[in-house]
Amino acid sequence: MRNIVVTDPPRADLGQVAKLGEYGVATVHEAVGRSGYLGPRLRPVHLGAHISGVAVTVLCWPGDNLMVHTAVEQCRPGDILVITTTSPCTDGLLGELVATSLQARGVRGAVIDGGVRDVAELHDMGFPVWSAAVSAQGTVKAAPGAVNVPVVAGGQLIHPGDAIVADDDGVVCVPRAQVDRALGAARARVAAEEVTRAALRAGELSLDRSALREVLKRTGVHYVTAAEFARQTGG
């Protein structure tokens, strides 16, 4: 690992990222071909938060958050800090004091493939975090790492400047170059879902609307009466 801080990575357009964030994690994930989802392990520390922003990435050594402190200087309004470690770590890499500094710079939240602490204080100050663990275990500040380099979090490759959307369903990353296409696909998906929603409200069954009866038939599902079931099972 090179111990570097990249000061000027290319960034996704913040206006487009904000529009993308309006659609939420599940819709964006589906719209881009079910890619970019950081998985169920990274969960919101508090429910109800819904943010989108541009990734500032941090790579730390386990049990050391020196580069988290270093990354604060590189953050701009609308950013989301994405923190990971060189090997698995559940220690609290971020707490209330660092979050205070991040919030002062306009950072919208943090995604941590590791641990977070001071969760009550983070809730009170309105700084949302998605993490793999909650841990009171602190960290040292001694080992160099990197800021604004490609990292892997939740099994996904994330580049600095990529779009991040996070809500109660988890976190999704959209590569910077694909934000415009993702936005168009999300709009189209929401429009199609609204048509489907209206049909379901009118009483149409999803079995018929999505042609699922043929799937049932093809996979060998049979409809039987209770009497037939009793005869077949000897009940």
C-alpha positions as MATLAB code, in Angstrom:
seq = 'MRNIVVTDPPRADLGQVAKLGEYGVATVHEAVGRSGYLGPRLRPVHLGAHISGVAVTVLCWPGDNLMVHTAVEQCRPGDILVITTTSPCTDGLLGELVATSLQARGVRGAVIDGGVRDVAELHDMGFPVWSAAVSAQGTVKAAPGAVNVPVVAGGQLIHPGDAIVADDDGVVCVPRAQVDRALGAARARVAAEEVTRAALRAGELSLDRSALREVLKRTGVHYVTAAEFARQTGG';
ca = [
       0.000    0.000    0.000;
       1.289    3.443   -0.913;
       0.995    5.947    1.923;
      -0.528    8.851    0.012;
      -3.247   11.489    0.120;
      -4.737   12.348   -3.261;
      -5.931   15.938   -3.022;
      -7.905   16.409   -6.231;
      -9.653   13.246   -7.476;
     -12.335   13.738  -10.141;
     -15.787   13.898   -8.575;
     -19.281   13.073   -9.667;
     -21.541   16.075  -10.189;
     -23.106   16.800   -6.810;
     -26.379   17.972   -8.348;
     -26.814   14.718  -10.239;
     -25.857   12.722   -7.167;
     -28.511   14.535   -5.139;
     -31.159   13.685   -7.742;
     -30.007   10.060   -7.776;
     -30.278    9.925   -4.010;
     -33.967   10.841   -4.167;
     -34.717    7.375   -5.538;
     -33.206    5.435   -2.638;
     -30.836    2.508   -2.393;
     -33.171   -0.296   -3.532;
     -34.324    1.535   -6.663;
     -30.819    2.669   -7.643;
     -29.431   -0.821   -7.070;
     -32.093   -2.379   -9.293;
     -31.815    0.371  -11.910;
     -28.091   -0.197  -12.446;
     -28.451   -3.930  -12.922;
     -28.315   -4.999   -9.288;
     -24.734   -3.840   -8.847;
     -22.895   -1.655   -6.365;
     -24.735   -2.772   -3.213;
     -22.413   -2.994   -0.203;
     -24.434   -5.841    1.272;
     -26.501   -6.429    4.404;
     -23.511   -6.343    6.752;
     -23.221   -2.537    6.553;
     -26.252   -1.242    8.431;
     -27.385    2.221    9.532;
     -26.543    2.937   13.137;
     -29.867    4.792   13.382;
     -32.902    4.256   11.185;
     -34.481    7.061    9.215;
     -31.419    8.620    7.601;
     -31.384    9.005    3.819;
     -28.332   10.624    2.248;
     -26.413   10.798   -0.984;
     -23.047   12.291   -1.716;
     -19.592   11.936   -3.236;
     -17.134    9.423   -1.819;
     -13.964   10.441   -0.032;
     -12.188    7.137    0.580;
      -9.964    6.205    3.499;
      -7.759    3.128    3.875;
      -6.532    2.465    7.428;
      -4.595   -0.199    9.236;
      -6.726   -2.222   11.674;
      -7.101   -0.496   15.024;
      -5.648    2.776   13.697;
      -7.602    5.823   12.520;
      -4.757    8.204   11.698;
      -5.960    8.436    8.096;
      -9.531    9.194    9.150;
      -8.225   12.342   10.842;
      -6.116   13.023    7.755;
      -9.113   12.671    5.441;
     -11.136   15.396    7.162;
      -9.022   18.065    5.471;
      -9.846   16.632    2.036;
     -13.628   16.718    2.545;
     -16.006   19.168    0.921;
     -19.700   19.928    1.402;
     -21.761   17.048    0.046;
     -19.129   14.384    0.618;
     -19.571   11.022    2.336;
     -16.574    9.497    4.069;
     -15.991    5.841    3.137;
     -13.645    4.088    5.549;
     -12.137    0.621    5.326;
      -9.099   -1.235    6.635;
      -6.373   -3.393    5.169;
      -7.738   -6.419    7.044;
     -10.922   -7.017    9.064;
     -11.404   -4.670   12.009;
     -14.397   -3.911   14.220;
     -12.788   -1.222   16.391;
     -14.480    2.165   16.587;
     -12.727    3.989   13.757;
     -14.962    7.040   14.004;
     -16.676    8.740   16.914;
     -18.379   11.960   17.898;
     -15.308   14.225   17.832;
     -14.253   13.327   14.291;
     -17.893   13.499   13.205;
     -18.106   17.027   14.618;
     -15.196   18.074   12.425;
     -16.684   16.330    9.394;
     -20.071   17.907    9.956;
     -18.449   21.359   10.162;
     -17.057   20.769    6.661;
     -20.441   19.821    5.235;
     -19.899   16.057    5.157;
     -23.259   14.271    5.026;
     -22.324   11.024    6.769;
     -19.946    8.084    6.842;
     -19.833    4.501    5.593;
     -17.462    2.288    7.591;
     -16.487   -1.271    6.748;
     -15.487   -1.578   10.376;
     -16.673   -0.167   13.681;
     -18.151    3.079   14.947;
     -18.664    4.363   18.486;
     -20.416    7.236   20.304;
     -23.643    6.219   18.601;
     -25.896    8.169   20.974;
     -23.937   11.355   20.360;
     -23.929   10.765   16.606;
     -27.697   10.393   16.726;
     -28.138   13.578   18.731;
     -25.988   15.589   16.340;
     -27.705   14.147   13.275;
     -24.631   12.599   11.696;
     -25.655    9.314   10.015;
     -23.292    6.360    9.839;
     -23.546    2.959    8.178;
     -21.129    0.446    9.664;
     -20.325   -3.233   10.026;
     -20.054   -3.002   13.822;
     -20.608   -0.824   16.858;
     -17.690   -0.942   19.287;
     -16.466    1.121   22.207;
     -12.945   -0.140   21.457;
     -10.826    2.856   20.499;
      -7.961    3.153   18.067;
      -4.398    4.443   17.970;
      -3.076    7.034   15.558;
       0.276    5.774   14.389;
       0.159    3.823   11.123;
       0.081    5.601    7.752;
      -2.484    4.630    5.141;
      -4.120    6.376    2.207;
      -6.848    8.874    1.377;
      -8.720    9.157   -1.919;
      -7.487    5.906   -3.425;
      -9.639    3.008   -4.665;
     -10.861    0.865   -1.764;
     -13.037   -2.199   -1.304;
     -15.912   -1.818    1.159;
     -18.711   -4.314    1.541;
     -17.193   -6.288   -1.319;
     -17.534   -3.364   -3.733;
     -14.747   -1.416   -5.405;
     -15.218    2.265   -4.613;
     -13.215    5.055   -6.204;
     -12.933    8.532   -4.743;
     -15.523   10.716   -6.436;
     -18.057    7.917   -6.935;
     -21.678    8.482   -5.952;
     -22.890    7.000   -2.664;
     -26.552    6.564   -1.739;
     -27.445    5.313    1.746;
     -30.717    4.753    3.576;
     -32.441    2.186    5.787;
     -31.895   -0.476    3.105;
     -28.115   -0.090    3.211;
     -25.564    1.528    0.899;
     -25.058    1.501   -2.863;
     -22.151    2.905   -4.868;
     -22.507    4.157   -8.445;
     -19.258    4.788  -10.343;
     -18.719    8.433  -11.190;
     -18.881    7.854  -14.954;
     -22.201    6.007  -14.654;
     -24.190    8.500  -12.574;
     -26.003   10.057  -15.529;
     -27.043    6.653  -16.911;
     -28.069    5.474  -13.456;
     -30.216    8.557  -13.022;
     -32.062    7.888  -16.270;
     -32.543    4.231  -15.401;
     -33.849    5.090  -11.923;
     -36.366    7.540  -13.384;
     -37.595    4.909  -15.824;
     -37.890    2.295  -13.093;
     -39.890    4.569  -10.820;
     -42.254    5.464  -13.685;
     -42.810    1.777  -14.469;
     -43.358    0.976  -10.798;
     -46.010    3.681  -10.554;
     -47.961    2.069  -13.386;
     -47.658   -1.307  -11.651;
     -48.667    0.207   -8.321;
     -51.832    1.651   -9.837;
     -52.713   -1.724  -11.355;
     -52.191   -3.523   -8.034;
     -54.334   -0.955   -6.245;
     -57.051   -1.640   -8.805;
     -56.978   -5.322   -7.868;
     -54.749   -6.876  -10.511;
     -52.585   -9.676   -9.137;
     -48.821   -9.628   -9.488;
     -49.116  -13.279  -10.573;
     -50.893  -12.095  -13.715;
     -49.169   -8.768  -14.259;
     -45.706  -10.308  -14.098;
     -46.697  -13.507  -15.938;
     -45.759  -15.594  -12.910;
     -48.405  -18.254  -13.500;
     -46.319  -19.560  -16.378;
     -43.317  -19.695  -14.058;
     -45.331  -21.722  -11.551;
     -46.434  -24.095  -14.295;
     -42.940  -24.440  -15.721;
     -41.443  -25.182  -12.311;
     -44.010  -27.842  -11.496;
     -46.279  -26.091   -8.983;
     -49.777  -27.635   -8.937;
     -53.037  -26.301   -7.533;
     -55.093  -28.891   -5.624;
     -58.179  -28.792   -3.430;
     -57.996  -29.588    0.271;
     -59.681  -32.929   -0.396;
     -57.157  -33.814   -3.093;
     -54.281  -32.815   -0.788;
     -55.690  -35.037    1.953;
     -55.944  -38.007   -0.420;
     -52.422  -37.442   -1.714;
     -50.881  -37.164    1.737;
     -53.095  -39.681    3.502;
     -54.287  -36.948    5.859;
];
